[in-house]
Amino acid sequence: MKWSLCIATFFTITTVNAQVYKDPKAPVEVRVKDLLGRMTLEEKVGQMSMNSLKGSLDNPIAYGVCESPFITINEIASLSVKAKKYAREKTRLGIPPIQIGECLHGQLASGATIFPQAIAQGSSWNPMLIRQMSSVIAYEASSSGVDQALSPLFDLIRDPRFGRVEECYAEDPYLVSQMGTAFVTGMQGDAKGSLIGLGKDKIMCTAKHFAAYSIPVAGINLAPASIGERELRSMFLVPFRDAVQKANIYSVMPSYNEMDGVPAHANHFLLDQVLRKEWGFKGYVFSDYEGLKMLYSFQHIAKNAEDAAPEALNAGVDLEAPKPDVYAKLIELVKAGKVKEAQIDTAVARILTAKFKAGLFEKPLVDTLQLKKRVHTPAHIALSQQIAEESIILLKNDKQLLPLNINTLKSLAVIGPNANQVQYGDYSSTRDNRSGTTILDGIKELVGNKVRINYAKGSTLSGQNKSGFAEAVTAAKNSDAVVVVLGTTSVVFSGIGWNGHAPESEPKDPFTCGEGYDVTDINPEGVQRELLQEIYKTGKPVILVLVHGRPWSISWEKENIPAILEAWYPGEKGGAAVANILFGKVNPSGRLNVSIPQSVGHIPVFYNHVNSNKGFYHNPGSPDKPGQDYVFSSTDVLYPFGYGLSYTSFKYSNMLVSATSFNKNQEVQVSVDVTNTGNVLGKEVVQMYLGNKVNSVTTPVMALKGFDKVSLKPGETKTVKFTVKPDDIAIWNTDMKQVTEPGTFDVMIARSAEDVVLKKTLEYKE
């Protein structure tokens, strides 16, 4: 602290009129102080505001951030050069904007590589692969001038009705934390300690949505979250804490929702107490789009924009997006004495700090001539396919129907509304089939002339039209086996279509998933199940492939269809990835990152529940034999968290612990041997759970605290190691203090949350 003060004094004395903020050798805090002291109130409020790259070209006030429009990546790059050149040369102080881009599963720009949707990334259970992916996304996005991604999400999947579950990694805080921090470190680069400068080809990340956004009442977007502080801290805040303290994320975005009557954009407890005071967050808070406007137009805690501005500012929101509807009032509020300019200075200092840390004042403008070499390269496309292959989950495989044998199969029917249609999920630029590989095309490319393919669409994704059933049934009857591809379609942001083509080439079917597309029923939509049932009646072997953005209730399918693949939205090479798994070129290794409920009436279902969550009587009923806790059903999930099959088999043995008891200064090492006992190479996700501990408050029966995805050749054995720390069994006690209480607990090695194969008991002592 004294050193910083001396440096600041030195620069103040020796550079009275020099523009110290333009000196890259000066300490960041000195540069911020110097620049802030030169700014007018109007310029400061400009830094707390957002505009588009196009809109910033005729304004003398520099904006804090500028948004990349949803156009081609080449056009974005050209606009970036113009906008940043204008800001540097035509505005009074030459402050560059932070160029924003959506980068959830690839930059939201036509021409960028499209990776599998976040829910698919989560089911890969491979953080290193996600880190590699986000590094590639940063490389591509930075090529068109992007400085900051509005990604990733650290929300938990808790309600499949909610349309945005597809943007989430998992239902479990540990898995979300591992995947999310991997994404951030891949995109920003390693960061230890406070915010550090970004490396070449890296961009800033934004953690969203803070907090508990993904458990809206009735599953409907923007609805309140009914949650207590203990559950909030124990579950929903954990991944965000790790984003701040382990990945040193640059920005945090509040959620649209409210908790206990307080909207997140006006929540002092979240944005100041927890985020800054408890966690030590040094970045800036970026409002969700129109989140500040909603304070008076939707949630009604303010009468107008003039009332909403101080509410948000006092809570800790530093920047308003997408345009300064509310924060534009700050100038008059300061002049009227209703807001202190010191509060403005605090917010602007945070934004400027991020700009200096990220090196924006020295960052060269993008070279548009290099785009072709850097974007959508063969290596990037191959990585997208690899992630898809590792994310696809084999849910069922009766009588080893899969993999299909290309040498004995003479004909194959490929049927369904998503069989010949790419589906990428929300925050994509296109659904034009020319942008990727459909499952039909992936199969055709793989089998060549060896297998006759009979295709029929069968039905649409939604609606009640059954006119295509007859053609689909005929195709099935004329084939040795049938692949049926069902699912959903999600929001696409496309102003010009794929790769500069007219948007008229985009499919016109209604969106059924994604932001703002919530449902009351999680059964297959429209007549898709009826189509599948008609195909099933032909007696031909049926493989069901699900390409969608939310978990479906597939009770009938589980009972009747012999083979089921969960593919989520698998990216631009998803069709090739599915084909490789269908024919055994790739052994499926995806595992469920979310529990699949029997029905919408079972929601919410998640594995890390407290003991009382699954009922008291344990006398499940059925339509023919009523019972308790549910009169006509069990409380079981359809498929459990962590579940997934393989074309090989694995044996677990020799579980060892380094000690049977430990204290606050110790850790316990856990190891287990895993052997591939089958005939093909395979990847197994080894999972470690902790649970069955008596605490002063109720706690989950089990909680994931370690996992490792290992590749094993036939007959090969590897030892997988985990570490158990006191923090792993910490709780928020009755005084809302995080403590680790003494007692015994189980360490469980498992294939899934419902398949514990080995177990040891440990004791924690004070």
Secondary structure, 3 states (H helix, E strand, C coil): CHHHHHHHHHHHHHCCCCCHHHCCCCCHHHHHHHHHHHCCHHHHHHHCCEEECCHHHHCCCCCCEEECCCCEHHHHHHHHHHHHHHHHHHCCCCCCCEEEECCCCCCCCECCCCCCCHHHHHHCCCHHHHHHHHHHHHHHHHHCCCCEECCCECCECCCCCCHHHHHCCECCHHHHHHHHHHHHHHHHCCCCCCCCCCCCCCCECEEEEECCCCCEHHHCCCCCECCCHHHHHHHHCHHHHHHHHCCCCCEEEECCCEECCEEHHHCHHHHHHHHHHHCCCCCEEECCCCCCCHHHHCCCCCCCHHHHHHHHHHHCCCECCCCCCCHHHHHHHHHCCCCCHHHHHHHHHHHHHHHHHCCCCCCCCCCHHHHHHHCCCHHHHHHHHHHHHHHCEEEEEHHHCCCCCCCCCCEEEEECCCCCCCCCCCCECCCCHHHCCCHHHHHHHHHCCCCEEEEECCCCCCCCCCCCHHHHHHHHHCCCEEEEEEECCECECCCCCHHHCCHHHCCCCCCCECCCCCCCCCCCCCCHHHHHHHHHCCCCCEEEEEECCCCCCCHHHHHHCCEEEECCCCCCCHHHHHHHHHCCCCCCCCCCCCCECCCHHHCCCCCCCEHHHHCCCCECCCCCCCCECCCCCCCCCCECCCCCECCCCEEEEEEEECCCEECCCCCEEEEEEEEECCCCCEEEEEEEEEECCCCCCCCECEEEEEEEEEEECCCCEEEEEEEECHHHHCEECCCCCEECCCEEEEEEEEEECCEEEEEEEEEECC
